[in-house]
Structures are given as C-alpha cells and as structure tokens.
Amino acid sequence: MLEMKNVTKTFGAFKALDNLTMTVPRGTVYGLVGPNGAGKSTAIRHLTGIYRPDCGEITMEGSPIYENPEQKVRIGYIPDEIFYFPSATLEDMRKFYAGLYPKFDQELFDRLYGVFNLPPKSPIRRFSKGMQKQAAFHLAICCRPEVLILDEPVDGLDPVMRRQVMSLILSDVAEHGTTVLISSHNLRELEDVCDYVGIMDQGRMLLERSLADMQGATHKLQMVGDLPEDLEVLHQSSSGRLNTYILRGTAQEIADKVGAANPVYYDVLPLSLEEIFIYELGGVNYEVKNIIL
Amino acid sequence: MKSRTSFCNGTVFKKNLTRFAPVWVAYTILILLYMTTILSLGSEYRIAINAVDVIPYMAVINLLYAFAVTVMLFGDLFNARMCNALHAMPLTRECWFWTNLLSALVFSLVPNLAVTIIAAPLMGQGWTIPLYWFAASFMQYVFFLGTAVFSVMLVGNRFAMLAVYVLVNFLSILAYWFAATLYEPQMYGVLFSDNIYILLSPCAQMACFHQMVGTSMYAWEAPATEAGNGPQVVFSTMASTGERFEILLGAGWGYHAICLGLGIALIFVALALYRKRELESAGDFIAIKAVEPVFLVLFTLGVGAFFQLFAEMFGTGMQMLFLAVGLVVGYYAGRMLMKRTTRVFQPKALIGLAAIGLVMVISFGLVKVDAFGIVRHVPELDEIASVTVNGNRYVAFNSRVIELTDKDQIEDIRSVHLDVIDNREHEYGLATGFHVIYTLTDGTTLERYYDDVLVDSYGGARLKEYYSAPEFVMGLEKSEYDVFAEHVNYFWYENTNLDETELKDYDMLALLEAIAADCEAGVMIQDYSFQDGVVRAGYLEFQVEYPDGRSDYLSLNVYETCTNTLLWLEENGFDVELGSIIGGYYN
C-alpha cells in the first residue's frame, strides 16, 4: 500500500532520514514509534507528499505520492501541529475540505458534531488544543480517506477523548478497510490498536514487523528450577529462587520443553510491546530503554 | 479515483477572495477616491494636468499593494505548519501557484476595472483618462507582482521577503548609492549620473522619483503653459490625451510594456523556483541555497556603505575605518540572519569576509590609482560638439550656464580641465567651482565637477573670464536685453521695490548695459571667491513676465567696484550704501 524505499533526507548537515525503508500493508493499523528526533514526522511528511526526498522512492500502490493529487486525495493527514486558516470556523474548513476532497462525507460531518460537540460557527483558533485536535479528526475522517496518516494524534486529548478517537479510528478501519499509520513515541498507547509496528531511531528503521509475529515469537518464563538447555534466552533475572527468562519461541514450544524438565514451578507469559522491543533490540547495541518512553 | 484538482482550483480561489476581502475592498475604495477626485477637476485638460500629482503615486501604491497581496497569498510558504498542511492536500504546486496568482491579479484587475466603469460615467468626463489610468496601473501592478512573487520564492520568512523585495526593486538605486558613497569620492571630479540607475529601477522611474525632487520637475518644453506657484506640467494643448498621459506617467508606455514583460517573466521564474523549493525552508531567511552568497555579499556591502555614510554625515574623518567595521558587522549579521543563530564566528567563515575585503581593497586600489584612466580622461577636441560650463552644479539659480561651441573656446576649457586635473593636489586657498559637461559628437555627454579650483591658478584665471562674461552673469545674450528690459515687472534694490507701473520711469535697458559693462570689466563676477576683500554695495533683483507666459528671474550682487551699475543707481535716485565684505570659499 504505502511504501518508502531507501529514502534519505538531509536538512543541511543533519541527516533526518537515513536510507529508510518501510512498508505499510493495506488495511492495517501501522504504529510508527521512536524517540523525539527519530525522524517519524519527517517520514510522514514524505508519505503525505510534502517533502521531496534527496533520494529513494515513496509510493502508494506503486504510484509516487509527491506532486500527485490523484494519490494524495486518497490520504487523510492529521499533522502533529494542527493548521487552520486564521479566523476560520469549522464550517468554513468543512467547505474548504469538501472542495478539495471529492469523497467528503457531509452526512458524517453532521453526525460527528454529536460525537465531538464542537461549535460550528466559532473560530477554531479560539478552541483549546484538544478541541482543535478533535476538529482535525472531524475533518480528516469525513474526507473518507483510504489511508489515514496521524502524527502524534492523541497528544493533548484527555483520556476519555483519546479512547473515543481511537475507537473512531478502529471503527473506520472496520467499516471501510482504511489503512492507518499512527506515529507516536508511546508504545503502550499503540499496543491495543496496531497490527504492524515500525520502530525508528536516527532516521533509520530499526525493526518493522507485525505485532502478532512479535508477540508470538517471544515470551516471558517465570520458573523455579533449572532451565532446559535448548531454549534461546534473550534476558535473565532472578528474585530469590524465582527466575525470570525472556525466551525466543512460541508459548507452546516453551511450555513443552520446560514441562518436560519437571520444574518446581513455571508459567509462560506474553510480553508487552514495550518489553518485546526492549529485549529484541537489547542485543543489537541499541539503547532501547532510552528511546521508548 | 481522479481528484477535483486542475490548473486552477476554485475552492482555493474562493477562499482567497473571501479571506482577504478587507484588503482588496480597501484598495478599491482608495482608488475610487483617487479616480473621482481627479475626474471632478473639470476639463480633460485640467484633469490631465492635475493627475500628475496622483498618477506617480499609483506606482508607489501598486508597489505596496503587490507586496501585501503576495505576502497574503503566498505567505503560507513562510509558516511551516501552514505550508505542510496545505501541501499535503491534493493539489500540485502549479495549481497552488496559478490559483494564488490568478487571485492576485483579480485583486487588482477587478477593483481597477470596477472603479473605471463606475467613475467614468459618474463623473461625466469620458473614458479616455480612466482607461489610460487603468492600463498603466495594471501594467505597474503586474510588474510589482512579478518581483514580489519572485522574492517570495527566494526567501523563507516575511522579514526576508521585505528585504529581498526592496532589493529587487531598488537594486540599481542601492548600487548607485553604494558607488556614489564609496567610489565617487575617490574619483576626483567624476560624477555618477543617476539617470541610468533610476531607469533600471522601475519603481523609481514609474513613480517619477527623479521628478519628485529638484526644481527641474515636470519640465517639458512646449508653447502652452499652466501657471502656478509649484512645479508645473507644461505641455501643448495640441497634444493628444494619450500623449499627455504618457508624459504624466513619468515613464512612457514603452517602458511600462517592458516592465509588464519583465513582470510576466519573473512570474515564470518564480514558478520554476517554487517547483524546486524545499518546503522545509519555511521560516529560514533564504530559501534557495544558491542565493545565500549573493544575499550575504549585498547585505555586507550595504551595511558597510551605511556605516561609511554615517561617518561621513558626522564628519568623523574615519570613513574607511567605519567602512571596514561596517563590512565586518554586515557580514556576521548577514550570516546570523541566514543561519538563525549567533554562532557564526567559525574560522571558516573568515574566508568569505576576507574575500569581500580583498575585492574591496583591490577595487579601491584600482580606483585610487585611476587604473582605467577615468579621472584623467578629457575628451579630444575633435570628439567634442559643445561644452557647457557653470560654477556650481548644485545651485543653478545664481549660477548661469554658458554653452560653448567655438573650437578655440572649447580648447580653452579643455586646457582648464587638464590643468585642474594636473593640479588636484594643490594647496589650501580661495577656490571656485568648475562644472563642465562635454556633449560629444556621438551624442553622449561627459560630466565633471570640481569645487576646489584655486582662483589664483591658471584654471581659476581662465574661469574668471567665463564667469565674468555678461551672458554668464546675467544669463542673457546682448540681443535679449531690450526684450528683457521691456518686460521687467518687478525690480528690487535693497529696500526699494518698483512694480510694473513705477518702472515706466526707469531705463532698464541702460541698467542692463551698465551691468554688462561691469561684467566686461571683470568686476561683476558673482562667485564670491573672486570678490575676496571686496565690499558689497547691495543686491539687485529683476522679475520678468514675457507675453508668451514664460517668466524669468535675475538676482545679482553689486560690489563697490561695479562703477557703471552704481552710477546708474545713483543717477536714478537709489540710495547706495556700502555693506560688508563677502568672504570666499576656501578649499
């Protein structure tokens, strides 16, 4: 669906994207994570056709996005810093968006007034930051995009509204098969909604995989007793007699091998997304703990 | 699925019109007031005359309006948030560009057209002047719009936009100012003509900047006149409205057409720059990297010249030191603006400063030693068609001009000129001015001015003869005395004023002849430098009105040595009292 191949972008002497390659499969919710300055927003600005890469390709279903309105009209984008024309009301912006996006859903727009409770005739610049973010969702979703690109989408929203916005996104995915790319530096927030995750640092993609693959391939084992030798250990810690291991392998494989060794006690547990990244990448010289908040 | 985007986008166009409505409405009201004020003045002839006070300002209004419109429409490129959001939308850059440009044209075209259509029938003064005005104003606007859009694409913020817009529109004047400030003083006697610089600065040309200052404003030789106290447009009643309007434009239709073409060309250059523009440059001072060195050099030189001028204004005598300091300040300030940081003092940065300094030193050195022979250049006799000489180039009022076509006289002036150049390092002493304009046989002119010719030098002695000549002192040929004397309508001598009626009892022709005799005797010379130690004996003034409407004015100092003039005054009952000694000018 969305693809970046070997994209490099420099700002003066600073290399913001360094041979970045990423793929967002159709119909997935893709979480793009990384610390501040990792290049997430820069990557998104390339995917939305704002920035021109120094080298590399950015395509949507094989067609370039940059300066290609036919592809860009299929993309809904909510930037990290929201933009509205000064003194424009939500109704003014509705007209503007409706003029630019042929699939703009006027009916949905009216219905969403009931969800977000935003005043239609007040200048948006007088809205709070959270309300402005809601207004951005209000507009972007009504464009009926095939791809929704969200840069730090729930920053500034209260917990209730975060949940509401996320459920709105997921219902859009469920109903229309929308592909969603969400960037965030908060893995916990993405864990519940993402199918795919890509982690960036210093302009490079460190890891890109489906969440199911990640969660199915690594597990936490807590046991009292000796660990069988044929298990691949990523990390080990002890508390009294209780040993905790991070092991590569499916839950069934681990349980079978550990059970065969008759330990005093054992339990195989799933890992959180945050733990997976910490332990997966802990061995390849990345200070993952520092880059995942 | 195909989007609703194309060459021009209706939604963006409508948004532009509504979002910036207050500005173009204000512009409409302004030009409506202008147009109706002018059209209410009466006859077409009078409208055309009075329009001269207004039309040049339309160029200034268009200069400012085009800037404002461009910043409004293209200013989103300066704001990273706006810029990113808008360029994520399904429009190409071409579409944004042409939609905004069309909006900008409509912002001027519609108000001007509407005002023309409303004002012309309303005021009942016909369509000619309003339509000419409309055409001229629109051509001016397109030019300024072109420069403004071009400037927008070079820069990344509003301050830089203003700086570059001023630079683009006034580059030639700034270059002139720079040359006149820094190099002209090093070139003895050389005058940099401002005509070419103004010609290359369309705003100055179209707004008649050169006519807004100076006493020669609006001078145009033609028989018919319009009397008044201020600067006047003088043109023939036989001239068509179109011809009159062309004169009023300050720059003709041809010039406007060239500017229109240039404006359109700049619009296409701006589009090319927009295509190349990296949007992350929003907020930067200069958006196009290749332009940075050019800007830095111009900025450095500008600040350097300003410092030098500052030193000159306050007479510190340390112009070169101030220039050097100004160059350093300008260079690092320019780098700070471009880099948006104060950390610009890296050793590597010295290379640029050293290069600018080296070019300055070399150019100063070449000018100082007159490497190109400009200072020493005096045209050969056979190259010269005529020579115009006067004593003070700045004060044409009291300093009459003589034009010489006789080869011997021209050679005489050449010899004075060569003597002045050869003796430029002369000693301190009483000095006079020598302003010479050679009209060459190929039609070009060469102008020089020296204000330090010692009166007791060879050049001073020769110039005294010319400056004493009756035609130089009085500005009259002998054959003109009787006409002049006949039409004197006011005469003053110290505390005595005579009007036209009272003057019938006086023989003005005899007075003129007495003055001429004193001129011939070399005692009526008006340049104070030649009258050192001589006591002044009053002040004569004549005002003349000729039947064809021309007027003239003559004022003369009379000295104790002007025996013929004093005799006429005493014989005609004027109280002659000797006054004080007038000092001369010391170089």
Interface residues (C-beta under 8 A of the other chain):
Chain A: F11 R45 T48 G49 I50 Y51 R52 E67 P69 E70 K72 V73 R74 I75 Y77 P79 E81 I82 F83 F85 K95 F96 A98 G99 L100 Y101 P102 K103
Chain B: M1 K2 S3 R4 T5 N9 G10 T11 V12 K14 K15 R19 A80 R81 M82 N84 A85 L86 H87 A88 M89 P90 L91 T92 R93 C95 E278 L279 E280
